[in-house]
């Protein structure tokens, strides 16, 4: 399975996926999981918001097979969220 470099906002990940779109969807899932973990903890609201922002994606997700900051394919985060929500992605 190919390795992809995914960037969005402060998030930078290296993920295995079949396609660039699947890599973007995996990044969205990762972001959602990390934010859910932060909000499940009982610390103060200010600390919680700061921690969650570390895992929040920007309006676009860029995916590249050769590294960060190179000529990447760009996806709209809302489009990726819709694909994720619609179950268009099969987890292995």
Order of alpha helices (4+ residues) and beta strands (2+ residues): beta-beta-alpha-alpha-beta-beta-alpha
